[in-house]
């Protein structure tokens, strides 16, 4: 919140000076007035919140767009991963290998079910798992690896990671939470592993505040997912109402053209009636019901609306990435790696800076008029963690600056 307020003050000062105010939302970046109108309409008809038809339609359209046969919609990417761990029948004592550059929600989805996590270091070109590091940590208890496509980039060692998993007979989980729509060799990410998860949380490529989806390429996993989804609980009406409030709150605070002024009103109007990104128990590794909930109709309706706008916003993200490419060249900074025959999703634009620049981001707002993202503040963001023996990932925590890729030109104080 302090970073947001600092950014808003910078924007207000520019406005008072007659300069253009450029919005760079890191949260709720794809929300528009039509999403707010949709949230208001659903808020007025609570009797329809448990309808299955919108959820089935959202799942069908998402799978058709992705090019897969089967999918299951949940109340978050973290809930999707929690379901995946069950579908893989991982149990206490089994190990899953995660990249040492992820978030606490990922860790929780595994440890809630007694699964042990082993860390593999990352490479600092695309910020994905390093194949050599993976090969060193595989052991007899390893049952699965998770390939995470950070910031919407395609993992540098993607092909080698897939090959290692196949050679060892390991399940491959594709974490596409950052990478909805990214492609490699003409195929969308999420279609290479045995099972994959996507997220529509408020910081992601499409935004339903909370939401996620699982897709499976394996018939046995699909049958298990059917059973897991069928017995999943649904959020309470109070939680659904808070989610719909959060859509409107997010629009006024992060995306509205007059954001420097509407944010304070939205905080007053909705501040006590919105959903947090993470609940306090999650920071402590304690279970919360949201990890075991399936998607409900209002969230699916928002998802359908967001899917219809995805291509439009992906063009904006590519333009934003081109802007940062030119900036990196001018500043003498290394661009993130883009693999041949790939099309990143560019959720954020990551670049390595000096640790002191990463530690105090005020210069980004003052010099660039931007708000920098906080991913990742530790190897299990946002929870601080002692060294896990992965020096590249721990160095990235100290040095990665991630920048917005959607720009919205706002207002001027005078012609």
N, C-alpha and C positions, 0 to 999 in steps of 0.2 A: 504493500500500500504506500510506503514512503517513496518508493521509486516512481509509482504512478503519480503521486502528488507532485513530485519534483518535475516530472515530465509535463504535467498540466501547467505548472507555474511557468516553465520555459515556453510553452506554447502561448500562454496568455501574454507573456512579455513580448513575444514576437508579434502577436496580434496588435498590441498597443503601439508597437513601433511601425505598424502598417505593413508588416511583412506577411507573406503567406504562411499559414499554419498547416503543416503536413502531419496527418495522423498516421501512425504506424502501429496498429493494434496487434498486440501479441496474444491477447485473449479475445474470443468472440469476433475474430477477424472476418468471418463470412456471414455474420448476422446482418440482415437488412430489415427494412420496414415490413416486408412480407412475412418474415419470420415472427416479428413482434405481433403482427395482426393474427397470425396463426396461433400463437401462444395465447393471446387474449380470447380467441374463439374457443379453444379447447378448455381454457379456464372456466368458461361459462357453461360447459356441459360435462360435469363430473360423472354423470351416469354412463358416459361412453368411454371412460378412461380404461376400462378393462376389456374393451373390444379386441378380438384377435385379428380382425381383418386388416387394419393398418400395419400391424407387425408382420403379418404374412406377406403383405404386398411390398413392404420395405425390404424384407429379406429376399423376396423373389427378384426385385429390381436390382438390388445390390449384387446378387449372384450372377444375374444376366450381364450386368456391366463388367464384372470381374472375369466372367467366362468360366464359372464353376457351376456344379449341379446343386450343392447343398450348403446351407448356411443356417446359423442360429443367432438370434439377436438377444443381447443382454444389456444390463444397466451400466456397463462400463467396459473399457478395455481390460481393467483389472479383474472384473467378473468373468470376462471371456477367457482370460488366462487361467483363472481358478477352475473354470469348467474344463479347460484343456488338460490340466494336470490330472483331473479325475478321469477324463476320457483315455488318457495314456496309462491309467491304472498305476501311476507312480505311488509308492507307499513309503512308510518310514524306513530309512536306511538307503533308499535309492537316491541317486544324485542327478541333478540337472546342472549343466554348465551355463552360466550367464556371463555376459561381457561386463567387465569392471568399469562400467560407465552407463548406469541405468537409474531406475528410481525405486523407492521403497515399496511402491505398489506391486512391482514385479516380484520383488523378494517375498512380500507377504503372500502373494498368490501361491507360492511354492511352500513356504514354511508353515502356513496355516494347515497344511495337510501332511506335515511331518517330513517333507522331502528336504534333503540336504542340498545346499547350494555350493558349488565350486565356482571360483572366479577364474576367468581367462582374461588376460590383458588385451587391450585394443591396439590398433594402429592409429596414428594421428593424421592420416590423410583423408579418410572418410569416417573415422571415429567408430568403426565397427570392430568386431572380434578379430583378433589376429590368429591366422591359421596355425602358425608355429606355436603360439602360446596355447592354443587349444590342444594341440597334440601332446603337450607336456603335462596337462592336467587330467587327461582322460584316464580312468581307472576301471577296475572290475565292477564298481557300483554305479558307473555312469550309464544312464538309460536314455538321456535326451540332451540335446543342446538347443539353445535359443539363439537364433540369428536375428539381431536387432538392426534395423536400418535407420540409424540415428539421423535426425534432422531431415529425413526424406531422401538421403543419399543412398545409393546402392553400395553395400559393403564391399570394400576393396578386395577381400579374399573370399567373396561369395562362392565362387566355383570350387575353390579348395575346401572350404568348410562343408559344402554339400558332399564332396567326394569323401572327406574324412568320415563323415557321419555314415555314409553308405558302406564304407569299408568296415566300420566297426558295428554295423547293425543298430545304429542309434536313431531314435525318433528325432525329427527336425521340426522345431516350432519356429515359424516365421513371425517375428514381432513387427507388424506393419503399422503400429500405432502412429508413427511419424510419417508413414510412406504411402498412404492411400493414393493410388493413381500412378505411382512410380513404376517404370518399366525397365526390363533388362532383356535384351535380345528379342524384342517384340512381344514379350509376355509381361503381364502385370505382376508385380510382387504379390506374394500370397498364394501363388500357384506353383511354387517350386518345392516347398516343404511338404511334410505329411499333413500338417495342420497349421492354421495361421489365425492370427487375431488382428483386428482393426479397432480403432477407437474413434468415437465422435465426441470426445470430451471437449470442453470449451477452448482448449489450446491447440486443437488438432486441425487437420485439413478440412473436414466438415465438422459442424458443431451442433450438437443437440444438448449441450451442457454436460450431461452424462450419457454415455451409450457406448456399446461395443458390439462386435459381431465376430463369430467364429466361422471359418470355412474349413472343410476337410476334404482331402483328396483320397482318403483311404476308407474303404467300405466298412471295415470293422469299427473305425473311429466314428464314422457317421452313425452307425447303429447305437453306439454308446452315447453320442451327443444327443440323439433323439430322446433317450431316457433321461439324461441329465437336464435337458431343457424342459421336459414335461413336468419334472418334479420341482423345478426352480420356483421360488416364491416371487411375489410381485411387491413393489414398494407400496407403502401406505398412501392413502389419498392425501394426507398432509405433506408427504414428501413429494408427491407429484405436483401439488399446488406450489410448493417452494421451487421446484424445478421450472415451472412455467413463469413464476415471478422472476427467476434468475435470467431467463431469456430477455425480458424487458430491461432488467437491471443491466445486463451485459451490453445491450445495445446502447443505452444512454451513457454508460461509464466508459466503454472501450471503443465504440464505433461511430456514435452520432457525430454529425458534422460540426456541431457546437460542443463537442465533448468537454473542452475546458470549463464550460459553464453548466452543462447538464449533469455532469458526474456528481456534483454536490447535491443536486435535487434528487437524483436517483438513490444516493446513499441515504438521504432522509426518508424517501418514500418506501424503499424496498430493503434497506440494509439489514434489517432484522428478520427478513422473510426470504432469504436466499440460501442456496446450498453452497457449502464450502467445497473447494476442490478435494480436500482430504479431511477426514474426520480425525479428532485428536487420538483415538485409539490406534489409527493406522501408523502414526509416527512411532508408536511404542511397539508395533508388531502384534497388536491384539486384534482379534477378528471383529469385523463389522458386517452386518447383514447384507450390505450392498454388494459384497463379493459373491453372493449366492442368489441374485435376483435377475430375472429375465426382463426384457424390454416391455414397455406398455405403450398403448396406442398414441398418446400425445407425443411421446419421444419419437416413435416411428414416423408419425406425420411430419415432424420437423426434419427427420432424416430424409424422407422423400423430397421435401422442398430443397434441402441442401444438395442432394444428389443432382437435382436438375440444374444447379448453379455451379457444379464442380468444374466443368471445363472453363467457364468464364473466369473463375478465381485461379485456376491453374495457369492461365495465360498471365494473369497479374503476378503470380509468384515467379514465373519465369522471367518476366520483365524486371521484377525486383532483384532477382539473382544476377541478371546482367548488369544492373546498376552497381551491385556490390563487387562483381568481377572487375569492373572498371576502377572502382575505388581501391580494391586490393592492389591492382597494377600501379596505381598512382602512389600508394603508400608503401610499396615495396613489400607487401604481405603476400603470402602464398595462398592461392585459391584452394578451396576444398577440391578433392579429387572427384572427377566425373568419369566413370568407366566408359570405354568405348561401347557403342551399341546400347547405351542406357539413357533413360530420361528420368532424372530425379524429380521428386515431388516438391522439393525446396520448401518444406515447412518452415524452416529457419535457415539462415546462412551462417555457417560456423567458420570462424577464422581464429588462428592462434595469435595472441598478443602477449606482451610481457605480464608477469604476475601482478605487478603493481597497477597496471592498467585494468586488469580483470578484477582486482580487489576493490577498486573504487571506480564505479561506472558513471560518476557525475560528468566526466568529460564527454561521454557519448551524448548525453542530453545537451550539454553546453555547446559542443563543437559540431555535432551532427544533427541536432534537433530531433534525436531519436530516443526510443526506449529500448535498451538491450535486454535480452532474455536472461534468465538465471540458470538455465540448464547447462551443466549439472553442477550443483554446489558440493556434491560429494559423489562417491561411486554408487551410493544409494540415495540419490536426491529425494527430498531435501534433508534427510536425516544424516547428521555427521557420523562418520565411521572411521575407526582407526585403519591403518594401512592393511590392505588385503594382499600385499605382495605383488601388486601390478603397477609398476612405476609409470608406464605410459598413460594409463587411465588416471592415475593420481596426479600426474603432471597436467593432463587435459583439464581436470577439475580446476586447477589453478590458472589455466591460460586460455580456455576456449571462450571466445566472445561470440554469442549468437545473436544475429540481427534479424529484424522483421523483413519479410519479403512481400507484404501487401502494404502499399502506400495509398492513402486516400487524401487527395488535396482538399483542404477545408476552406476556411474563410479568411478574408482580409478585413482590416479595420477601416480601410478607405480605398477608393478606386485607385 
